[in-house]
Amino acid sequence: MATNSSSHSPRTVEEIFKDFSARHAAVLRALTSDVEEFYSQCDPERDNLCLYGHPNDSWEVAVPAEEVPPELPEPVLGINFARDGMERRDWLSLVAMHTDSWLLSVAFYFGARLNRNESVDTENLSRILLLLLVKHMPFLLHTTENRMSHPSFSSQSAEHNISN
């Protein structure tokens, strides 16, 4: 089961963006430099698995939390099931796309609680600032697709497909 990374609750735009950036860096690492480890952890024979990025800059593949409703939005469920039925690069792109959506949902979940006691104008400015900060981060989908278009990835992928 996923570790509970919701025990910390960022309360400012800067804290939320720091949380977002750390989670983003963690899952980006899973989808790029740690891709072999990530791929092997997504065994289709296991239960519904999710890719989690944590605010401490770590990632994990795990079953979702059992609490209903969860404290935080959950990543897409069952990333492991499609792994062997798709081309590797297509599967990684699909996981990246769903993970982008999850990261945004976590950031704006925290953002919804910004400045509850302040005026509507200040609250809206905080959310606009959060949106602008997040908007300047590259999407995981684009970053992983750019990486997969490099010749070194293609040769690694070919070697992996030959060995399977």
Residue frames relative to the residue before (quaternion, step in Angstrom):
aa qw qx qy qz dx dy dz
M 1.0000 0.0000 0.0000 0.0000 0.00 0.00 0.00
A 0.5806 -0.6078 0.4227 0.3387 3.54 -1.09 0.73
T 0.4802 -0.6362 0.5118 0.3204 3.52 -1.10 0.69
N 0.4949 -0.6750 0.4640 0.2901 3.53 -1.07 0.71
S 0.0673 -0.8169 0.5729 -0.0010 3.53 -0.24 1.29
S 0.5510 0.6260 -0.3937 0.3868 3.57 1.25 0.11
S 0.4380 0.7102 -0.4618 0.3009 3.60 1.23 -0.02
H 0.6787 0.3660 -0.2916 0.5660 3.56 1.17 -0.36
S 0.1213 -0.8046 0.5805 0.0324 3.54 -1.00 0.79
P 0.2728 -0.7834 0.5334 0.1655 3.59 -0.15 1.24
R 0.2107 -0.8284 0.5152 0.0619 3.55 -0.90 0.97
T 0.7277 0.3385 -0.2323 0.5495 3.59 1.22 -0.16
V 0.6691 -0.4723 0.3729 0.4361 3.55 -1.26 0.29
E 0.6645 0.5140 -0.3083 0.4464 3.58 0.90 -0.91
E 0.6660 0.4920 -0.3047 0.4707 3.60 0.95 -0.84
I 0.6432 0.5120 -0.3227 0.4691 3.59 0.99 -0.80
F 0.6697 0.4860 -0.3067 0.4703 3.58 0.92 -0.83
K 0.6118 0.5289 -0.3471 0.4748 3.60 1.06 -0.68
D 0.6329 0.5218 -0.3131 0.4787 3.59 1.00 -0.86
F 0.6576 0.5128 -0.2918 0.4684 3.58 0.90 -1.00
S 0.6774 0.5066 -0.2926 0.4459 3.59 0.85 -0.98
A 0.6629 0.4989 -0.3075 0.4658 3.59 0.97 -0.84
R 0.6519 0.4965 -0.3142 0.4794 3.58 0.94 -0.85
H 0.6354 0.5380 -0.3122 0.4576 3.57 1.00 -0.90
A 0.6686 0.4971 -0.2997 0.4649 3.59 0.87 -0.95
A 0.6473 0.5355 -0.3196 0.4384 3.57 0.98 -0.84
V 0.7297 0.4123 -0.2597 0.4797 3.60 0.74 -0.98
L 0.5742 0.5597 -0.3815 0.4599 3.59 1.14 -0.50
R 0.6369 0.5136 -0.3205 0.4774 3.57 1.00 -0.80
A 0.6308 0.5326 -0.3347 0.4544 3.61 0.99 -0.82
L 0.7433 0.4264 -0.2157 0.4681 3.57 0.96 -0.89
T 0.7412 0.3483 -0.2156 0.5318 3.61 1.24 -0.19
S 0.8384 0.2070 -0.1333 0.4863 3.60 -0.09 -1.19
D 0.7388 0.3491 -0.2214 0.5323 3.63 1.13 -0.54
V 0.2626 0.8333 -0.4672 0.1352 3.59 1.26 0.28
E 0.6335 0.5255 -0.3527 0.4451 3.64 0.96 -0.68
E 0.6540 0.4933 -0.3033 0.4868 3.57 0.96 -0.87
F 0.6419 0.5239 -0.3169 0.4617 3.59 0.93 -0.92
Y 0.6599 0.5217 -0.3026 0.4481 3.58 0.85 -1.01
S 0.6968 0.4751 -0.2850 0.4555 3.58 0.87 -0.91
Q 0.6469 0.5196 -0.3262 0.4529 3.62 1.09 -0.56
C 0.6600 0.5097 -0.2972 0.4651 3.60 1.21 -0.44
D 0.0714 0.8347 -0.5370 0.0993 3.56 0.84 1.01
P 0.4297 -0.7290 0.4704 0.2503 3.62 -0.65 1.07
E 0.6093 0.5662 -0.3517 0.4295 3.61 1.20 -0.35
R 0.6090 0.5563 -0.3530 0.4417 3.60 1.22 -0.29
D 0.6800 -0.4633 0.3743 0.4276 3.56 -1.35 0.13
N 0.7398 -0.3669 0.3147 0.4680 3.54 -1.37 -0.01
L 0.0763 -0.8171 0.5714 0.0104 3.58 -0.58 1.13
C 0.1831 -0.7522 0.6263 0.0915 3.52 -1.28 0.61
L 0.3417 -0.6822 0.5970 0.2478 3.55 -1.27 0.45
Y 0.0942 -0.7989 0.5939 0.0080 3.54 -0.69 1.17
G 0.1439 -0.7160 0.6735 0.1138 3.51 -1.16 0.74
H 0.2175 -0.8032 0.5459 0.0977 3.56 -0.84 0.96
P 0.6069 -0.5938 0.3894 0.3571 3.59 -1.16 0.54
N 0.6281 0.5032 -0.3506 0.4789 3.61 1.25 -0.10
D 0.5713 -0.6417 0.3464 0.3767 3.59 1.28 0.46
S 0.5576 0.5604 -0.4183 0.4474 3.59 1.14 0.57
W 0.2219 -0.7534 0.6004 0.1504 3.55 -1.28 0.34
E 0.0049 -0.7839 0.6202 0.0295 3.53 -1.28 0.36
V 0.2922 -0.6769 0.6422 0.2097 3.48 -1.33 0.48
A 0.1895 0.7906 -0.5492 0.1933 3.56 -0.60 1.15
V 0.5617 -0.5303 0.4849 0.4101 3.53 -1.34 0.16
P 0.5770 -0.6140 0.4005 0.3602 3.59 -1.08 0.58
A 0.6582 -0.4904 0.3937 0.4139 3.53 -1.31 0.32
E 0.4681 -0.7008 0.4685 0.2650 3.56 -1.08 0.70
E 0.5643 0.6136 -0.4010 0.3799 3.58 1.14 -0.41
V 0.0989 -0.7846 0.6114 0.0294 3.54 -1.03 0.85
P 0.5085 -0.3411 -0.7702 0.1786 1.57 -1.25 2.10
P 0.5781 -0.5867 0.4263 0.3741 3.58 -1.15 0.50
E 0.6081 -0.5695 0.4093 0.3721 3.56 -1.23 0.47
L 0.7736 0.1868 -0.0917 0.5985 3.57 1.10 -0.74
P 0.6099 -0.4963 0.4308 0.4427 3.59 -1.20 0.27
E 0.3604 -0.7411 0.5322 0.1941 3.57 -1.04 0.82
P 0.5053 -0.6131 0.4979 0.3477 3.58 -1.15 0.53
V 0.6959 -0.4526 0.3333 0.4469 3.56 -1.29 0.24
L 0.3860 -0.7433 0.5192 0.1703 3.51 -1.04 0.94
G 0.8322 0.2770 -0.1873 0.4423 3.56 -1.05 0.77
I 0.1970 0.8143 -0.5258 0.1470 3.59 1.08 0.65
N 0.6366 0.5705 -0.3206 0.4081 3.57 1.15 -0.58
F 0.6083 0.6148 -0.3665 0.3431 3.61 1.03 -0.63
A 0.7276 0.4252 -0.2468 0.4785 3.60 0.96 -0.76
R 0.4170 0.7626 -0.4422 0.2215 3.59 1.23 -0.31
D 0.7812 0.3503 -0.1946 0.4788 3.60 0.69 -1.00
G 0.6558 0.5227 -0.3129 0.4458 3.60 1.23 -0.21
M 0.7137 0.3787 -0.2309 0.5422 3.58 1.30 0.03
E 0.5902 -0.4900 0.4747 0.4316 3.52 -1.30 0.20
R 0.6140 -0.5918 0.3797 0.3585 3.56 -1.00 0.81
R 0.6923 0.4736 -0.2987 0.4552 3.62 0.77 -0.94
D 0.6353 0.5156 -0.3342 0.4678 3.61 1.05 -0.68
W 0.6421 0.5149 -0.3182 0.4705 3.57 1.01 -0.82
L 0.6613 0.4941 -0.3121 0.4701 3.60 0.90 -0.87
S 0.6325 0.5210 -0.3298 0.4688 3.60 1.02 -0.72
L 0.6434 0.5189 -0.3169 0.4651 3.57 0.99 -0.83
V 0.6534 0.4939 -0.3096 0.4830 3.59 0.92 -0.88
A 0.6459 0.5229 -0.3227 0.4530 3.61 0.93 -0.86
M 0.6553 0.5181 -0.3138 0.4512 3.58 0.93 -0.89
H 0.6806 0.4692 -0.2891 0.4827 3.59 0.89 -0.89
T 0.6507 0.5142 -0.3185 0.4590 3.58 1.03 -0.72
D 0.5726 0.5578 -0.3729 0.4711 3.60 1.10 -0.62
S 0.6686 0.5023 -0.2970 0.4609 3.58 0.88 -0.95
W 0.6526 0.5150 -0.3137 0.4588 3.57 0.96 -0.85
L 0.6469 0.5223 -0.3279 0.4486 3.61 0.89 -0.89
L 0.6569 0.4996 -0.3079 0.4734 3.58 0.95 -0.85
S 0.6599 0.5094 -0.3243 0.4471 3.59 0.92 -0.80
V 0.6374 0.5064 -0.3354 0.4740 3.61 1.00 -0.71
A 0.6543 0.5153 -0.3214 0.4506 3.60 0.88 -0.90
F 0.7468 0.3979 -0.2385 0.4765 3.58 0.83 -0.89
Y 0.4972 0.5843 -0.4346 0.4718 3.58 1.28 -0.12
F 0.6779 0.4501 -0.2808 0.5090 3.58 0.91 -0.91
G 0.6505 0.5460 -0.3123 0.4256 3.58 0.98 -0.84
A 0.5928 0.5835 -0.3655 0.4178 3.58 1.10 -0.60
R 0.7173 0.4348 -0.2495 0.4839 3.58 1.17 -0.51
L 0.3909 0.7374 -0.4699 0.2875 3.58 1.26 0.16
N 0.8909 0.0162 0.0198 0.4535 3.52 -1.20 0.69
R 0.0738 0.8429 -0.5292 0.0627 3.59 0.85 0.86
N 0.7448 0.4128 -0.2188 0.4764 3.56 1.06 -0.69
E 0.5973 0.5727 -0.3645 0.4271 3.57 1.24 0.10
S 0.6832 -0.4754 0.3488 0.4308 3.54 -1.28 0.16
V 0.6574 -0.5185 0.3771 0.3960 3.55 -1.23 0.47
D 0.6371 0.5391 -0.3355 0.4370 3.61 0.97 -0.80
T 0.6716 0.4839 -0.2975 0.4758 3.60 0.90 -0.89
E 0.6313 0.5344 -0.3229 0.4599 3.56 1.00 -0.84
N 0.6721 0.4894 -0.2966 0.4700 3.59 0.89 -0.88
L 0.6332 0.5237 -0.3361 0.4604 3.60 1.00 -0.75
S 0.6354 0.5243 -0.3300 0.4609 3.59 0.99 -0.78
R 0.6783 0.4817 -0.2945 0.4702 3.57 0.92 -0.85
I 0.6197 0.5261 -0.3374 0.4747 3.57 1.07 -0.71
L 0.6392 0.5148 -0.3227 0.4715 3.59 0.97 -0.83
L 0.6390 0.5165 -0.3250 0.4682 3.59 0.94 -0.85
L 0.6488 0.5192 -0.3128 0.4601 3.58 0.91 -0.88
L 0.6670 0.5007 -0.3052 0.4596 3.59 0.92 -0.87
L 0.6464 0.5136 -0.3241 0.4620 3.59 0.97 -0.80
V 0.6860 0.4827 -0.2788 0.4675 3.56 0.86 -0.98
K 0.6185 0.5819 -0.3306 0.4119 3.56 1.03 -0.83
H 0.6969 0.4839 -0.2800 0.4492 3.60 1.05 -0.65
M 0.5431 0.5727 -0.4194 0.4485 3.59 1.25 0.00
P 0.4701 -0.6719 0.4768 0.3166 3.61 -0.92 0.75
F 0.5064 -0.6185 0.4980 0.3362 3.56 -1.10 0.65
L 0.5549 -0.5965 0.4654 0.3459 3.56 -1.09 0.73
L 0.6055 0.5779 -0.3496 0.4209 3.57 1.00 -0.83
H 0.7030 0.4567 -0.2755 0.4705 3.59 0.80 -0.98
T 0.6581 0.5173 -0.3141 0.4479 3.57 0.94 -0.86
T 0.6959 0.4552 -0.2919 0.4726 3.59 0.86 -0.88
E 0.6388 0.5128 -0.3393 0.4624 3.61 1.00 -0.71
N 0.6267 0.5185 -0.3388 0.4728 3.60 1.03 -0.73
R 0.6583 0.5017 -0.3119 0.4665 3.57 0.94 -0.84
M 0.6817 0.4983 -0.2925 0.4488 3.58 0.95 -0.87
S 0.6294 0.5369 -0.3459 0.4426 3.59 1.17 -0.37
H 0.5411 0.6058 -0.4102 0.4147 3.61 1.25 -0.17
P 0.6065 -0.5986 0.3847 0.3547 3.60 -1.03 0.76
S 0.6221 0.5555 -0.3637 0.4148 3.62 0.98 -0.70
F 0.6414 0.5010 -0.3338 0.4757 3.62 1.03 -0.69
S 0.6452 0.5372 -0.3277 0.4333 3.58 0.91 -0.88
S 0.6775 0.4696 -0.3055 0.4766 3.60 0.94 -0.79
Q 0.6231 0.5168 -0.3445 0.4754 3.61 1.04 -0.69
S 0.6562 0.5139 -0.3041 0.4614 3.57 0.95 -0.91
A 0.6435 0.5154 -0.3206 0.4664 3.59 0.97 -0.83
E 0.6424 0.5121 -0.3234 0.4696 3.58 0.97 -0.85
H 0.6568 0.5115 -0.3100 0.4593 3.58 0.97 -0.87
N 0.6786 0.4879 -0.2979 0.4613 3.60 0.89 -0.87
I 0.6292 0.5239 -0.3350 0.4662 3.61 1.08 -0.65
S 0.6975 0.4831 -0.2788 0.4499 3.58 0.97 -0.86
N 0.6602 0.5018 -0.3184 0.4593 3.63 1.19 -0.31
